């Protein structure tokens, strides 16, 4: 190979090397931009999902409290009506 051909070949290798490095830098910048955007979207979606889940948990806790109070009130009413019913029956038997 002649000297001018080697010089041309060397210069083309240098230019291709520079272009390859520039392309890799550009691609890494694009990847960084995509990953940043993905992170922001994921973060927003996480907040969007967590808010209804938290509110649902609060509603469930409130519903359980109300249900517990209703059950306790029902048990109290049943207990009282059983107690008064038993007392009435025993009074009727005494006087009969």
Beta strands, then each sheet from edge to edge (+ up, - down):
end
